[in-house]
Amino acid sequence: MEFRIRTNGVQPDLDAINDALTAVDPSALADVEPATATLRVSVALGSHDLLAVLAQAGYPANRKQLEEVAPVCCGGCGG
């Protein structure tokens, strides 16, 4: 699933977040969208679990900051 988290001006520690995410999903990835300073996360977790992992990584966020992005599938992987 892909999520966007409004940072409200708080700079996320991407190393800590990526370490926490990959501990539960080795293919997870987090980065910051430069134009909007939004944290983007791709992970095989639901929103509740994602918020818990972010909190463990030292970046507490709440549901109001979280937006689930509709999946985009090109069909190339056969999935």
C-alpha positions as a Markdown table, in Angstrom:
| # | Residue | x | y | z |
|---|---|---|---|---|
| 1 | Met | 0.0 | 0.0 | 0.0 |
| 2 | Glu | 1.1 | 3.5 | -0.6 |
| 3 | Phe | 0.6 | 6.3 | 1.9 |
| 4 | Arg | 1.3 | 10.0 | 2.1 |
| 5 | Ile | 1.8 | 11.6 | 5.5 |
| 6 | Arg | 1.6 | 15.4 | 5.9 |
| 7 | Thr | 4.7 | 16.3 | 7.9 |
| 8 | Asn | 3.4 | 19.7 | 9.2 |
| 9 | Gly | 6.9 | 21.1 | 8.9 |
| 10 | Val | 8.5 | 18.3 | 11.0 |
| 11 | Gln | 11.5 | 16.8 | 9.2 |
| 12 | Pro | 11.3 | 13.0 | 9.3 |
| 13 | Asp | 14.4 | 10.9 | 10.0 |
| 14 | Leu | 14.2 | 8.8 | 6.8 |
| 15 | Asp | 17.0 | 6.4 | 8.0 |
| 16 | Ala | 15.1 | 5.6 | 11.2 |
| 17 | Ile | 11.8 | 5.3 | 9.4 |
| 18 | Asn | 13.2 | 3.1 | 6.6 |
| 19 | Asp | 15.0 | 0.9 | 9.2 |
| 20 | Ala | 11.7 | 0.4 | 11.2 |
| 21 | Leu | 9.7 | -0.2 | 8.0 |
| 22 | Thr | 12.1 | -2.8 | 6.5 |
| 23 | Ala | 12.1 | -4.7 | 9.8 |
| 24 | Val | 8.5 | -5.6 | 9.2 |
| 25 | Asp | 8.5 | -5.4 | 5.4 |
| 26 | Pro | 11.8 | -5.9 | 3.6 |
| 27 | Ser | 10.5 | -4.2 | 0.4 |
| 28 | Ala | 9.2 | -1.1 | 2.2 |
| 29 | Leu | 10.4 | 2.3 | 1.2 |
| 30 | Ala | 9.9 | 5.8 | 2.5 |
| 31 | Asp | 11.0 | 9.1 | 1.1 |
| 32 | Val | 10.0 | 12.8 | 1.1 |
| 33 | Glu | 8.3 | 14.4 | -1.9 |
| 34 | Pro | 10.4 | 17.6 | -2.3 |
| 35 | Ala | 7.7 | 19.9 | -3.7 |
| 36 | Thr | 5.2 | 19.3 | -0.8 |
| 37 | Ala | 7.5 | 18.0 | 2.0 |
| 38 | Thr | 5.1 | 15.0 | 2.3 |
| 39 | Leu | 6.4 | 11.7 | 3.6 |
| 40 | Arg | 5.6 | 9.0 | 1.1 |
| 41 | Val | 5.6 | 5.4 | 2.2 |
| 42 | Ser | 5.2 | 2.2 | 0.3 |
| 43 | Val | 4.7 | -0.8 | 2.6 |
| 44 | Ala | 2.6 | -4.0 | 3.0 |
| 45 | Leu | 0.9 | -2.7 | 6.2 |
| 46 | Gly | -2.5 | -1.2 | 6.9 |
| 47 | Ser | -2.8 | 2.4 | 8.2 |
| 48 | His | -3.0 | 1.4 | 11.9 |
| 49 | Asp | 0.2 | -0.7 | 11.8 |
| 50 | Leu | 2.0 | 2.0 | 9.7 |
| 51 | Leu | 1.2 | 4.6 | 12.4 |
| 52 | Ala | 2.5 | 2.3 | 15.1 |
| 53 | Val | 5.8 | 1.7 | 13.2 |
| 54 | Leu | 6.2 | 5.4 | 12.5 |
| 55 | Ala | 5.8 | 6.0 | 16.3 |
| 56 | Gln | 8.4 | 3.4 | 17.1 |
| 57 | Ala | 10.8 | 5.1 | 14.6 |
| 58 | Gly | 10.3 | 8.4 | 16.6 |
| 59 | Tyr | 8.0 | 10.0 | 14.1 |
| 60 | Pro | 4.5 | 9.9 | 15.6 |
| 61 | Ala | 1.7 | 10.8 | 13.2 |
| 62 | Asn | -2.0 | 10.6 | 13.4 |
| 63 | Arg | -4.8 | 9.5 | 11.1 |
| 64 | Lys | -5.6 | 13.1 | 10.1 |
| 65 | Gln | -2.1 | 13.4 | 8.6 |
| 66 | Leu | -2.4 | 10.1 | 6.7 |
| 67 | Glu | -3.7 | 9.6 | 3.2 |
| 68 | Glu | -4.0 | 6.2 | 1.6 |
| 69 | Val | -3.1 | 6.4 | -2.1 |
| 70 | Ala | -5.1 | 4.3 | -4.6 |
| 71 | Pro | -2.9 | 1.6 | -6.1 |
| 72 | Val | -1.6 | 2.1 | -9.6 |
| 73 | Cys | -0.9 | -1.1 | -11.5 |
| 74 | Cys | 0.5 | -1.3 | -15.0 |
| 75 | Gly | 0.1 | -5.0 | -15.1 |
| 76 | Gly | 3.7 | -5.6 | -16.1 |
| 77 | Cys | 4.5 | -7.8 | -13.1 |
| 78 | Gly | 1.5 | -10.1 | -13.7 |
| 79 | Gly | 0.1 | -9.3 | -10.2 |
